[in-house]
């Protein structure tokens, strides 16, 4: 299957692939692949390397370097927050399209694709919606109609401008939740039952026939026990298999890739195996929110290189594992870092007991870290016969 079959919003960016592969080298100016951006190097493989974008940082006149890197280093962008329901419809019936439109326009000017994030999630919902359900003023039937309307309204507005949509996000529990047996969790499952997932994909497809529709979740980078009672990856695999068998138009599975250097993370072969198993279902794959956080001990915060360096090395290794696995599997269409600079990372504000940070590929001064160089080297040195151009599906109907 040719990559061009899915190039709608990403058509302009991918059109540069041929040029990148035929850059002439002369005696006076030999071709230097290390001078290329991550986005450009990824496009050599038909792979879009992207970033989540913080709109406040993008619009900060005192921080021009953020906008410059966001515009030039990556082939795709994802809205970090401005496409979530609470941002789009803070009061019922009144949409605030400005920031999301601005991101889409930014991507168009810079010849980038857009990953839409997110149509259905149990977090960052508007207060009028959750409080209305809690006090009974919004019935279950009305709630389902509100969800349908939201998906339809948002997907139609950006029809033809979104390459991949995260349609449903984080619908599955974790083994440490209560109860520990894996199950469908959160606001939507509690109020509408798990059938909302199939509904959401069908409504999204009706609104946008050409976008690739993804299920997105964390802790699904590799398989564990294989028991869906405690192996989240297996649970999601079984869920996607069932949805596909029912004719639900799910085109892809996104593994977020939020990792930490303090954990025993997976090797490249384990991650590759998981991607291939999802591919066997006929879906695309992607790494959608990659970062690798570390504990900010007193030594790290004091600048002790003996504590900092091992963390930077472990972080680079984890970024590289996901990149190499993605390159090895032709269905892996994109690799998105969840923010690119430590001074705009979500990690310190979320993980504070103990404090964590150092999660991105650039430091606070926008200097590339070891992780940046490692994934760049993966992109440069990868090639046939083990790394081949991407193989993507047509949007499923």
N, C-alpha and C positions, 0 to 999 in steps of 0.2 A: 504494500500500500504506500503510495507516494505521500510525502509530508504535506504537499500542497493541498491535499484534500481538506485539511482542517484549517488552512490559513485564511481566516476571516479578519479578525482584529489584528492578528499577528503577521499579516501578509507583508507589510512594508519592512518589518524587522527581519524576517526570514529571507527576504529578497537579497540581503547583503551577503548571504552565505557564499555564493559563487565568487563574489569579488574578494572575499577574505581568503578563499582557497587559491586564488590566482594572483596574489600580490607579488609583483616582480621583485626579485632581489638583484641588485647591481653591485659591482665591485666597490663603488663608492658608498653605497647605502644598502647593506644586506638586510633582508627582512628579519625583524626581531619580534618573535611572538610574545615575549614578555612585556612589550610595550602596548599590546592589545588589552582591551578591557575584558572583564569576565563575561559580559554580555556578548561581545564580539567572538570570543573564543568558544563560548557555548554554541553559538549559531553555526560554527563549523560542523557540529554534530547534529544540528537541528534541535538543539536543546536550549531552552530559554532560561537563562540565569537572571533572577529578579530579586526585588526587595520589597518589603512592606514600607509604606511611606507615612510618616507622621506629618500631617498637614500643618500643624503649628510650627514645626521646625522648617518645613518647606517655605513658609511665608515669613520667616524671621529675617528681616533685613540685616540684622547684626550677625547672621550666621550664613553667609553666602556659600560656604564650602559644602554645606548639606545639600543645597539645591543643585550645585554643580555635580556632585558625585551621583545624586539620585538621577540626574538627567543623562549622564554620560556613561556610567559604569555598568548599567543593567539593561537587559533586553525587555523586561516586563516589570510592572509595578502592581502592588496590591494595596488597597486601602486598609490601613491599620485599624481605623475606627469609624471613618465617616460614612461607610455604607451599612453600618449596623443600625437596627431598627430604632433604638433610642436617639440616634443622631439624625436619622432621616425624618422621623415623625414624632418630635418631642411632645407635641400636643395633638390630640386626635383630629385627623382630617387635614392637618396643616404640615405639609412636607417642607423640609429644609434641604433643597437639592444643591445649594451653593458649593459646599466643600467637596462633595462627591463629583459634581460636574467639573470642578476645578482640577481634580486629579485626572479625570478622563481627558480633559483638554491638555493637561500637562503631558500625558502619555502620547497623545496624538502629535503634539509639537515635536516631541523627541523620538518619534517613530518607535514607540514601545507598545507592547501588548498590555492588557489589563486583566488581572485575575479579580473577579468580583468576590468580595468577602463581607458579609455572609447573608444569605437569605433567611435561614432559620437557625436560631441558636437560643438556648435557654437563658443566657446571660445578656446583659446590656439591652434589655427590653425596656420600652417606655413605661414610666410609672403608671400612666393612665390605663395601660393594658393589664398589668399585673394586679394593680389595686382593684380594677373593675372585676376581675375574676375572683379575687379574694373576698370582695364584699357582695358578690352575687349579682351585681348590676350587668355583668357580661355573662351570658349563658354559654354553655359548651357549644351549642349550635352556632351562636353568634361568633364565638372565638374561632371556630373553624373557618367561618366565612371571612373574618378579619385576616386570618392567615393567608387564605387564598387571594384576597384582595391585595395584601401587602406584596406577596411574591409576584403577582401579575403586574402590579403597578411598577415595581422596581425593575423587574426583568424587561418589561416592555420599554421603559424609558431608555434603558441602555442597550436595547436590541441592536446587534451589529457592532457594538463597541466593546463587548466583553468577550474575551477568548475562553476563559474558564470561570464558571461560577462554583463557589462552595455553596451548594444548595442546603445541605443539612450538616451541622457542625456538632461534634461531641455528643452524640446521642446515646453512647454506651458508657456504663459505669466502670469503675475500677475494682480490683479485688479487695482494696482496703476500704471501700464504701460499705454502707449498711443497707441491705444485707450484702455479705461478701460475694455471693454468687452473682456473676455478671448479669446485668439486666438493662433494659432501656430506662434512662434516667431523665430527670429534669422537668421543667415546666410543661413542655409540650406532651411528653409521654404521660405525665400525671393527669393532664386535663383532656387529652384527645386519644390517648393510647398509641401504640407504636405504628398504627396505620397512617399517622400523619407523615411518615417518612416517604412512603410511596406517593401519597397525595402531593407532597411538596415537589417531588421530581416531575410528576405529570403536569402540575400547574406551571412549573418553570419551563418545561419543554413547550407547552402551548404558547407561552409568552415569548419565547425566543427559540426558534427552531434550529439555530446554528451554533449556539454556544455549547461548549462541552460542560456537562453537569457532573460535579464531583460530590462524593461523601468525604468529609474531612474529619480527622480525629488524631489524638496524641497517643503515645505508647502503642503504636502498631507498626513499628519499624521492622520487627522480626517476630517469628512465632516462638512460643514458649512450650508449654506442655502439650498443646494440641487439643486440650479439653476446653470446650467453649464455656464451661462453668468458671474457669479462672484464667484462661488465655484470651486476652482481649483481641489480639490479632485474629485468632481463630473465630471468635464470636463475630467480628466484623466481616471476615471472609464468608462465613455461613450466611450472614445477613445479606451481603451483596449477591451471593449465589442465588438466594431465594428471590430477591427482588428482580434479578435478571430473568429468572425462570417465569416470573409473573408478568414479564413484559414491561417492567418499569424502566423508563429511559435514563438509567444511570450510566454515565460514560467513563467515570474514573473514580479512583480512590486516592485521597491525599493523606500521606503520613506527615504529621506536622514536623517532627524532628526536633522537638525541644529536649535536649540532652543535658547532662551534667557530668563534670569531670570526676565527681565523687562517687559515681556509680560504676558498676561493671557493665559497660555498654557492649554492643554487638560488634562482631567483626564483619568485614565486607561480604563474605560469603553468606553469612546468615541473613543480612539485609537483602542481598541479591536474590536469595531463595524466596523470600517473602514477596518481593516485587514480581518475580516470575510466576508465583502461584496466583497472585491476583490477575496477572496477565492472562492466565489460563482460563479465566472467567470471561475474557473478551473485553476487559476494561483497561483504560489507560491508568497510569500512576503518576505521582508527583510528590516531591518533598516541598511542603507548602509554608512552613514557618520555622526554618532551621535557625537555631542558636544553641550554644553550648556554654552553660553557666558554670561558675566556680564559687566555692565558699570564700567569702572575703574575711579571712582570718585577720587577727591583729597584725601579723607579720606582712600579709599582703597589703593591708591598708597603710602600713608604715613604709612600704616600698622595698621590702626584703626580696631581693632577686632570687634567693634560694627557695622561696615559697612561690614567687610569681612565675618563674620560668617553667617549672614542671606543669603548672596549670595551663600555661599558654601552649605547651607541647601537647598535652592531653586534649585540649580544645581543638587544636589543628588536626590531630589524628581523628577525632570524631567528625569534624566537618568533612574530612577527606573520605572517611568510610562511606558516608551517605552519598558523596559525589561520585565515588568510584562505582558504587552499586547502581546509581542512577545511570551512569554512562554505559554500564554493562547490559542494561535491559532496555530494549528499544521502545517499550511502551512508556518509559519514564520521560515525560515531556517537559517538565520544568523543575527547577531547583531554586526555591525562594528563601532568602534569609529574612528573618523577622526583625527588620531594622539592621542597619549596617555599622552604626557607630555606638560605642559604649555610652556616650553622653545623651543618647536618645533611646536607650534600651528600656523596655518595660520591666526587665528582671529586677533591678534594685527596689522598685516600688512594690513588687509583688512578693518577693522572697526576702524577708527581712529578719527572720528568726530561725536559724542564723542568717546574717546578711549574705547575699550572693550577687555576683556581677561578672565582669569580664566576658560577656556572653556573645559578643559580635566579632566581625572580621576587621574592624577598624577601632583604634583606641579613641580616647576623648578628643584628641587633637587631629583626628582624621588621618592618622598614619596607619598604613596596612599592617596587620599583625601576621604572625606566622600562619594562622589559619587561612588568611587571604592568599598568601603565596602557595600554600599547599594545594588548595582547590584550583588555583590557576595552573599549577604544574600538572594536576590531574587532567585538566582540559587540554593543555598543550601536548602532553605526551600520549594521550589516548588516541586510538585509531584502529583501523582494521587489523586483523580479522575479528577482534573481540569487542570492539566498539563500532557500531554501525549507525547510520542515520536513523532518526526517530521513526517509529511506526505507530501512527495514531488512528483511532476509529473515526468514522463519521458519527455525528451526533445521533444517538439512538432515539427512535420514535416509538 
